[in-house]
């Protein structure tokens, strides 16, 4: 709300009240303000009325018409050297959001930066510096040093751009790196190998030297200084009738978070029913040792263990060995005396309660000895509320794991290995990584005191100890590829490559909201199934997901989600602590936005 208010104040858009009409196309740049990272202050380089704050050949080539900057020449007064309308103020690190349209001729135009105005061919408003070119000849051009320094050899920008239509663009220029977004596509990304050539300078709008009539129009021109490194206008889209492969944009977007010291490294995976569509690692698994992050790096997945525990419960339900409405005390007698501080609850705690975090159990999810001893200790811990009356994140799945042991007659880790991990060939998913697997573990990092660095940290959740009992609430280690096998099994209705783990009915039941209208989760608009968080109303970080999408996050930022409507699986593997709400992270939001079809 604050950003929208700020947009109205800064831009003077004259927004009407609740009955405001659909925003005009010319307001596209202003509408992007709501997407800016917190702390970026937008300013309008062009006031929509005149060329205040600019200088150039305003009597000959540049003018304002209908809220648009028009750069135009005729056949008889074509500039002998490219001429520029330039800002009076200089800029170094900035984000520029604008629209541009080539009206006549086929020549490119561009945005000049990191340089200065010079006199050339009698024109005092030529430019020496860098040029971001569009809509033809896409790429970067050094106006007086090295000529073409980046070309759109893959044709990405050419496919995304419109030769004679309005192009919605974003230029992110930080340090010696320039990124250029065209109509939602990250079309170009280049870093100058000579940072000394990247100097503070005015921003220039180019009218190219040409012998034929030409006209280029500019509008919007929203700028922020010292911006975050993330792009804000990139989005999945269909451009010129062709699908843009947004998965190719994920590595650069994730690398930006590594560069900002938000995380040491990231593994991202996208899959569908048929297989893996994308699997990429960026950054480091160990910063001190400079071990690169790899696709097979192991992570402590923490609470992403919970849906796997829920699946174990449903396997036994499929076999008719338990019911979600069974009282937990049927399998763990100590729960007969589970009580509130004021006395016994109004009804017994059920398996449904413990798998949906509505049991009244509260407090630490850390094991206290064996899983049996842990369950007994939880039974003796005072309940925080009446079972079923509210949702509160809890160690309930640990109780469910003990129920699995009692019903199956097997240790919990053995049951998972025999009934889930083995059949699905999840060879890297375990409570106890062996010596070889430990060499592939990613370190956990937290923010440094200066807020600009990362420092290694530890947690009981990620402790590697062969004597530690399996924790159904958060003890597993895994890889992105292993988790994809599990999620694909769920996406395929309980079966993967001819191996059935669950019935289709069980999959539906465990990923259906069982918590009614109770407010649940760490982001808005969710409900809870059998160990699974389920999206009820997509919004915020889940806006790109479909209703019914099921998944879970982990304490260190790992995420795994299954969107059955879109036939899409999203797996995000990171190891960071102390950054706030892991489920609501900007890394998750950026990744899912790019990965969603």
Secondary structure as GFF3:
##gff-version 3
##sequence-region A 1 597
A	DSSP	alpha_helix	2	11	.	.	.	ID=ss1
A	DSSP	three_ten_helix	25	27	.	.	.	ID=ss2
A	DSSP	alpha_helix	28	31	.	.	.	ID=ss3
A	DSSP	three_ten_helix	32	35	.	.	.	ID=ss4
A	DSSP	beta_strand	43	44	.	.	.	ID=ss5
A	DSSP	beta_strand	54	55	.	.	.	ID=ss6
A	DSSP	beta_strand	62	65	.	.	.	ID=ss7
A	DSSP	beta_strand	68	73	.	.	.	ID=ss8
A	DSSP	three_ten_helix	75	77	.	.	.	ID=ss9
A	DSSP	beta_strand	83	91	.	.	.	ID=ss10
A	DSSP	beta_strand	94	104	.	.	.	ID=ss11
A	DSSP	beta_strand	109	120	.	.	.	ID=ss12
A	DSSP	beta_strand	123	134	.	.	.	ID=ss13
A	DSSP	beta_strand	139	142	.	.	.	ID=ss14
A	DSSP	beta_strand	147	151	.	.	.	ID=ss15
A	DSSP	alpha_helix	156	160	.	.	.	ID=ss16
A	DSSP	beta_strand	167	174	.	.	.	ID=ss17
A	DSSP	beta_strand	177	182	.	.	.	ID=ss18
A	DSSP	beta_strand	185	191	.	.	.	ID=ss19
A	DSSP	three_ten_helix	195	197	.	.	.	ID=ss20
A	DSSP	beta_strand	201	207	.	.	.	ID=ss21
A	DSSP	beta_strand	214	225	.	.	.	ID=ss22
A	DSSP	beta_strand	238	239	.	.	.	ID=ss23
A	DSSP	beta_strand	242	243	.	.	.	ID=ss24
A	DSSP	three_ten_helix	246	249	.	.	.	ID=ss25
A	DSSP	alpha_helix	250	259	.	.	.	ID=ss26
A	DSSP	beta_strand	265	271	.	.	.	ID=ss27
A	DSSP	beta_strand	276	286	.	.	.	ID=ss28
A	DSSP	beta_strand	291	292	.	.	.	ID=ss29
A	DSSP	beta_strand	299	300	.	.	.	ID=ss30
A	DSSP	three_ten_helix	302	304	.	.	.	ID=ss31
A	DSSP	alpha_helix	305	318	.	.	.	ID=ss32
A	DSSP	three_ten_helix	328	330	.	.	.	ID=ss33
A	DSSP	three_ten_helix	333	337	.	.	.	ID=ss34
A	DSSP	beta_strand	339	340	.	.	.	ID=ss35
A	DSSP	beta_strand	343	344	.	.	.	ID=ss36
A	DSSP	alpha_helix	351	355	.	.	.	ID=ss37
A	DSSP	alpha_helix	371	379	.	.	.	ID=ss38
A	DSSP	alpha_helix	396	408	.	.	.	ID=ss39
A	DSSP	alpha_helix	412	416	.	.	.	ID=ss40
A	DSSP	pi_helix	417	421	.	.	.	ID=ss41
A	DSSP	alpha_helix	435	438	.	.	.	ID=ss42
A	DSSP	beta_strand	444	447	.	.	.	ID=ss43
A	DSSP	beta_strand	454	457	.	.	.	ID=ss44
A	DSSP	three_ten_helix	460	462	.	.	.	ID=ss45
A	DSSP	beta_strand	477	478	.	.	.	ID=ss46
A	DSSP	alpha_helix	480	491	.	.	.	ID=ss47
A	DSSP	beta_strand	495	496	.	.	.	ID=ss48
A	DSSP	beta_strand	499	500	.	.	.	ID=ss49
A	DSSP	alpha_helix	504	510	.	.	.	ID=ss50
A	DSSP	beta_strand	526	528	.	.	.	ID=ss51
A	DSSP	beta_strand	533	535	.	.	.	ID=ss52
A	DSSP	three_ten_helix	540	542	.	.	.	ID=ss53
A	DSSP	beta_strand	550	553	.	.	.	ID=ss54
A	DSSP	beta_strand	559	563	.	.	.	ID=ss55
A	DSSP	beta_strand	568	573	.	.	.	ID=ss56
A	DSSP	beta_strand	576	577	.	.	.	ID=ss57
A	DSSP	alpha_helix	586	595	.	.	.	ID=ss58
###
